[in-house]
Amino acid sequence: MELKFLFYCFLSIVFITGGGFYFFSSGLETAAAIYFLGATIAAIFFGFRWFTASGASTNDPGAWPPAINFCPDFLTLTTDSTGKKVCIDMIGVSQSSTLKKSDGTPSQTTGSYSIDLLTTATTTRLTDLCADAKSKGITWEGVWNGTACSATAPPVPS
């Protein structure tokens, strides 16, 4: 059992009995009974919601990020004139002059208007994508956060 579960049980008992005692000592026996039943039901409901049967907490956040996008943050996935998947900056989020804002026309999906997703599987794909995002002044949740590269490669678009 976790310490949080034991603390929850202790606080539940204190609030249920303390509130019931307050109403009962004030001469409000019916209110004490209603409070006791309501507080007990609420404590049981939230106990089942927040803890497992063994007393472990159920609010494990899991891995982060839960999913990695095909493209860096705020960029758009498109196909260039050769049929290759690339990401373009249609809103101008790049902090560098090496990635220019694109209006989405086919002529602006190559070179300095796009990011190559390196769809061929290589051992250095993550390193290359991270370096490209860094040099073009963009972030990519799960790949490059603006200060460090992560250890998870983004999926390859089909």
C-alpha positions in Angstrom: 0.0 0.0 0.0 1.1 3.5 -0.7 1.4 6.3 1.8 -1.0 8.4 -0.2 -3.7 5.8 0.1 -3.3 5.5 3.9 -3.3 9.3 4.1 -6.5 9.4 2.0 -8.2 6.8 4.3 -7.2 8.8 7.4 -8.5 12.1 6.0 -11.7 10.4 4.9 -12.4 9.1 8.4 -11.6 12.4 10.0 -13.9 14.4 7.6 -16.8 11.8 7.8 -16.7 11.5 11.6 -15.9 15.1 12.3 -18.7 16.4 10.1 -21.1 13.9 11.5 -20.2 14.8 15.1 -20.6 18.5 14.3 -24.1 18.1 13.0 -25.1 15.6 15.8 -23.8 17.8 18.6 -25.7 20.7 17.1 -28.9 18.7 17.6 -29.4 18.0 13.9 -29.6 14.2 13.9 -31.2 14.0 10.4 -28.5 16.3 8.9 -25.8 14.2 10.6 -27.2 11.0 9.1 -27.5 12.6 5.6 -24.0 14.0 5.9 -22.5 10.7 7.1 -24.1 8.8 4.2 -23.2 11.4 1.6 -19.6 11.8 2.7 -19.1 8.0 3.0 -20.4 7.5 -0.6 -18.2 10.4 -1.9 -15.1 9.0 -0.1 -15.7 5.5 -1.5 -16.3 6.9 -5.0 -13.1 8.9 -5.1 -11.2 6.1 -3.4 -12.1 3.8 -6.3 -11.4 6.5 -8.8 -7.9 7.4 -7.5 -6.6 4.1 -6.2 -6.4 0.4 -7.3 -7.5 -2.5 -5.1 -3.9 -2.9 -3.8 -3.9 0.8 -2.7 -1.6 2.0 -5.5 -2.2 5.3 -7.2 -3.9 5.1 -10.6 -2.7 8.5 -11.9 0.5 7.3 -13.6 1.2 9.8 -16.4 2.9 7.4 -18.7 5.5 8.1 -21.3 5.8 11.6 -22.7 5.2 12.7 -25.3 2.3 10.2 -25.9 2.8 10.5 -29.7 5.4 12.1 -31.9 4.2 14.0 -35.0 5.4 13.4 -38.5 6.5 17.0 -38.7 8.1 19.5 -36.3 5.7 21.7 -34.2 3.3 23.8 -36.3 4.7 22.6 -39.7 2.6 21.0 -42.4 3.1 17.6 -44.0 2.9 17.7 -47.8 4.4 16.1 -50.8 7.0 17.8 -53.0 7.2 17.7 -56.8 9.0 14.3 -56.8 6.5 12.6 -54.5 8.7 12.7 -51.4 7.0 13.6 -48.1 8.3 16.9 -46.6 7.3 19.4 -44.0 6.8 23.1 -44.8 6.4 26.2 -42.6 3.1 27.8 -43.7 2.8 30.2 -40.7 6.3 31.4 -40.3 7.4 29.8 -37.0 11.0 29.3 -37.8 13.5 31.3 -35.7 16.1 31.0 -38.5 16.5 32.3 -42.0 17.4 28.8 -43.3 13.7 27.8 -43.4 11.5 30.2 -45.3 7.8 30.6 -45.0 5.9 28.8 -47.7 2.5 29.5 -49.3 2.1 25.8 -50.1 2.6 26.0 -53.9 4.5 23.1 -55.4 7.5 25.3 -56.2 7.9 26.1 -52.5 8.1 22.5 -51.2 11.8 22.0 -51.8 15.2 23.4 -50.6 15.0 26.2 -48.1 11.2 25.9 -47.9 11.0 22.3 -46.5 12.4 19.8 -44.1 13.3 16.4 -45.5 11.9 13.7 -43.3 14.7 11.3 -44.2 12.2 8.4 -44.8 15.0 5.9 -45.5 15.7 4.0 -42.4 19.3 4.7 -41.2 21.0 4.5 -37.8 21.6 8.2 -37.8 18.0 9.3 -38.8 17.2 10.7 -35.3 20.5 12.6 -35.1 20.1 14.0 -38.6 16.5 15.1 -38.0 17.5 16.7 -34.6 20.4 18.6 -36.3 18.1 19.8 -39.1 15.5 21.1 -36.7 18.2 22.8 -34.6 19.7 24.5 -37.6 16.4 25.7 -39.0 15.3 27.2 -35.6 12.2 25.0 -34.9 11.2 22.7 -32.1 9.9 19.1 -32.5 8.2 17.6 -29.4 9.9 14.3 -28.8 12.8 14.9 -31.1 14.3 18.4 -30.4 12.9 20.6 -27.6 15.1 23.6 -28.3 17.9 22.6 -26.0 18.5 18.8 -26.3 17.8 15.9 -28.6 15.6 13.1 -27.3 16.0 9.4 -27.8 12.8 8.7 -29.8 12.7 8.8 -33.6 9.5 10.2 -35.2 7.3 7.9 -37.3 7.9 7.7 -41.1 4.9 9.0 -43.1 3.5 6.6 -45.6 
